[in-house]
Amino acid sequence: MIEYDNPKQLARQVAEAARPLLLGLDVDGVLAPIVSHAKDASLLTGIAESVTALAGHDRIRVAVISGRSVGDLERFSFDSALTVVGSHGMEIRGQTMEPLDRSEAERLAELTILAEQAAQRAGDGAWVENKPASVTVHIRDAEPVAGAEALDWLRPLANAVDGAETKTGSAVLELFTRAGHKGRAVNYLRGEFGASTAVFVGDDVTDEDAFSAMTASDITIKVGEEPTLARHRLPDPESVRDLLHELNLRLAEPAAD
């Protein structure tokens, strides 16, 4: 039986961690419930306000770190006080991503063709999402057997493309022409901010990249019941909202003499 942490107790642990503190948050499945189609996702009521408030505390930096592109993340209207990282660390809001070179562009075009073929194989409900350096096949709304078979067909073909990389997520397969890694994103932000402690909250397979890159003194939090490297668990986005609300209350308390 899976044991989940108490959000209030977990908030206390985060509040007492050494600062400067970097708080990294995935979006889908963490700040927003999982929905059938990514374009229909929305943040839980009140969670945006909590995240923005956290960024206002002394020596706290809050970063949204998502597999979505930075352009797509604009739909959530994250406050300018937050660092917004997209495409598994390849994009940062306000910064220009290094353009694809010729070989990367050609590889992405080849991967896109394969992704479109896989979506056709999966049938109704499957769709393709295009990002600056990757392409993703979504099968959550497809017939389960056909969707799984389509991704099984696609995976070896994509991996055979020279220089390509694939990542399996929840009802998705993403094909990369350039490597994306949330762990590298966490470490980059840690260094930029000079963080003594990093906290990351994620729910998907790709968030394991972040967990694997973090140290024993960091705080890793998995949302959901899937296997994980994280040392703490919460059941759902509602519990994440409780954690963030309680963390704001604790950080607002006057320091002890």
Phi, psi and omega in degrees: 000133182283134178255129179257149177285154171282122183304324181290320178292322178293322177298321178298318180298317179295316182298329182270357181290155181297138176250158007297148185236129175259123177250110179257136184226126168287169182256288184294126182086356180235298176267339181227135177298149176293133177232169184297319182237131186304328182290344181266359183291147175213150180292147174300145178305128176087348185284328178297320179296320179295317181296317179296318179298322180298324180293345181271355180280155183296130176056038174237127174242130181249129180231130169272123183234107191231159171281342176295155174289158177300321178300318180290328179294343179299335181299338182268353176053050178294138182302151181294344178288345182267146169275127182247118182244127182239176177052043177058035176102354182279342181234143172230130181304133179089354178241148180272124177291141177301126183298152175295138173279180187300315183293323178294318180296319179294320179295318179297322178297319179294317179295324180295320178298315178297319180297317180295322177294320179295319179297323177295320178296322181290332176088197183306138179098338177278148179206162185246131177250126180260131178236171184301327183226018180201171175218140187234136174258123179255132182234013184303324182265000180278164173300129191305313183293314180296321180296313180297319179294324179295319178290324176296325176291319186287319190305307181293328179292319179292319180294338179281346178287122185303123177088355182277160178222147177235150174226131177266131176237199180281103181062029178217157167227123181252135182248124186250135170268344177221138187295132173239140186205116182294332177296319177294325178295316179299315182292325176296313181292324177301313180293320181296322183270344185069037186289135173279329180228137173244139176238135175224135179241118181214164184235342192255172179301320182293340177287344175296334176299321178290313181302320184290338183269355186266160187265173181295335180273353177279172181238116184248130186229119177265134174258120180110187190251002182289157178303146186204160171271348183295150182266350179229158181222145168231151187281330190195171179301329178298322178288330174295318177300319177298318179300311183294321178297313180294323179297319176300317180298316182291321180289337180278347180292143178296143180296145178289146179291000000 
